[in-house]
Amino acid sequence: MQRASVSELKASASEYLRQVKAGEEVLITDRGKPVAKIIPLRRSELAADVRMAQLELAGLAKVGTGKLPADFWLISRPGDKEGAVLAALIAEREEGR
């Protein structure tokens, strides 16, 4: 594992990022003490993030903040008098999806 002080990282960020892209890990130190580690992303993380960004740009999805409003569980749910949602769920299960 590569080691770099904060000042070295500032001066040569591109070089350290090149190493991370190549699969190396870089331990960042501040006054000799480890404070962070830069590690390469796994392929699955990259693919999911890229696909989600594409969907968002196309207007087909919106990336959430990960936080629900405080009253979320108190909000009334919309009705489904005809049972269309339940019917669709049962149909999917029967088709094996």
Contacts in CASP RR format, 6 or more apart in sequence:
PFRMAT RR
TARGET T0000
AUTHOR 0000-0000-0000
METHOD contacts of the structure
MODEL  1
MQRASVSELKASASEYLRQVKAGEEVLITDRGKPVAKIIPLRRSELAADV
RMAQLELAGLAKVGTGKLPADFWLISRPGDKEGAVLAALIAEREEGR
1 24 0 8 1.000
1 25 0 8 1.000
1 26 0 8 1.000
1 27 0 8 1.000
2 16 0 8 1.000
2 19 0 8 1.000
2 24 0 8 1.000
2 25 0 8 1.000
2 26 0 8 1.000
2 27 0 8 1.000
3 26 0 8 1.000
3 27 0 8 1.000
3 29 0 8 1.000
4 12 0 8 1.000
4 16 0 8 1.000
4 26 0 8 1.000
4 27 0 8 1.000
4 28 0 8 1.000
4 29 0 8 1.000
5 28 0 8 1.000
5 29 0 8 1.000
5 30 0 8 1.000
5 31 0 8 1.000
5 32 0 8 1.000
6 28 0 8 1.000
6 29 0 8 1.000
6 30 0 8 1.000
6 35 0 8 1.000
9 16 0 8 1.000
9 26 0 8 1.000
9 28 0 8 1.000
16 26 0 8 1.000
16 38 0 8 1.000
17 38 0 8 1.000
19 26 0 8 1.000
20 26 0 8 1.000
20 38 0 8 1.000
20 39 0 8 1.000
20 40 0 8 1.000
21 40 0 8 1.000
22 40 0 8 1.000
23 40 0 8 1.000
24 40 0 8 1.000
25 37 0 8 1.000
25 38 0 8 1.000
25 39 0 8 1.000
25 40 0 8 1.000
26 37 0 8 1.000
26 38 0 8 1.000
27 34 0 8 1.000
27 36 0 8 1.000
27 37 0 8 1.000
28 34 0 8 1.000
28 35 0 8 1.000
28 36 0 8 1.000
28 37 0 8 1.000
28 38 0 8 1.000
29 35 0 8 1.000
52 61 0 8 1.000
52 63 0 8 1.000
55 61 0 8 1.000
56 62 0 8 1.000
56 63 0 8 1.000
69 75 0 8 1.000
80 86 0 8 1.000
END
